[in-house]
Each structure stands twice: as structure tokens, then as C-alpha cells.
Amino acid sequence: MKDILYEIAEELDQLKSMDQAIGLAIELEEEGMEYYAEKASLIKNETASKLYVFLAGEEKKHAEYLKQFRESKHIPEVEFTFPKFKASFTEEFSDEKLEEIGILLAALRFEHKSEYFYMELANRADDDEQSLFFEKIAAAERGHYQIIDELLGAATEFRMQT
């Protein structure tokens, strides 16, 4: 079985231009947005649901950044701030905890792949400004990964029953 990150690099090698790579990136962001929006409506844990609404919005922003860049060749400012989910990480998951954790794991994997994808685009960029743009999107994806990882940690830590 091939490593998924190796597959991403191979897929990028097949593209003929940076414009095609950006088109692929837009598709991935839109797929991520749809995934997170769907999962937000399915998951019963309030914190995880809010996280998915946040992530769907983030993926939408990324798609817009990429579209702006593609149309104008102007590098938009990539913004990312950590949301304040920590206070509610102590909330228990529902009776469907394993399903909810599975959804979080899938999201974690998606964000890891996305970060790698953007770092690969940064390495293949035509100039330093383009490279910095992709690195900023990769950093935002890394931030998403960290948020999900923190929620997973809260969901899977040992708790004494009282």
C-alpha cells in the first residue's frame, strides 16, 4: 500500500501547470467544506459540531483565497486564528463516541494531507511570493490539525467514573 503523501506528490507530478494544481487545490477545499458541513449536522457532540462548522468555513475561505490568486495572480492575505474551543473540551461525547472519534480521525487525516499538499505546492511554486502564499495555507491546515488533535485527546483520555 502506498503512503498517501507519496500519492499526493505523484498526483502533482502529473499536472502540467501551477494553474492545474491550483484548480485541484480548489476542488479539495470545496470537498473538505462539504465534508465538514455534512459531519457538523450529524455529530451529536456540541463542541465537535461547532468545530466542523468552523472548519467548513475555513475550507471555504481557502477556496476563495485560491480563486482570488488564480484570477488575479495577486497573493491574498491568509488569515487564521485559533478558535476558543478549549473551554468546552471537557464535555463528554455522546453514546456514539466511537463514531464521533472516527469522524475526527478522518478529519485529522484530511488536514494532514492538506498541509502536505500545500507544502508540496510551496516547493514547486514559480517564485518566493507564491511559495509563501502556499506555506501560509499549509500553516492554517496545520492549525486545523492541532485543533482536531486536541479535541481527540480530550475525547480519548482516561476518565475516572464518579
NORNOR-V163520 format. One record per helix or strand of 3 or more residues. SS is the DSSP state (alpha for helix, beta for strand). FROM is the first residue (numbers start at 1). TO is the last residue. If there is no record, write none. Layout:
ss=(SS;SS)
from=(FROM;FROM)
to=(TO;TO)
This chain:
ss=(alpha;alpha;alpha;alpha;alpha;alpha)
from=(4;18;46;86;97;128)
to=(14;42;72;88;124;156)
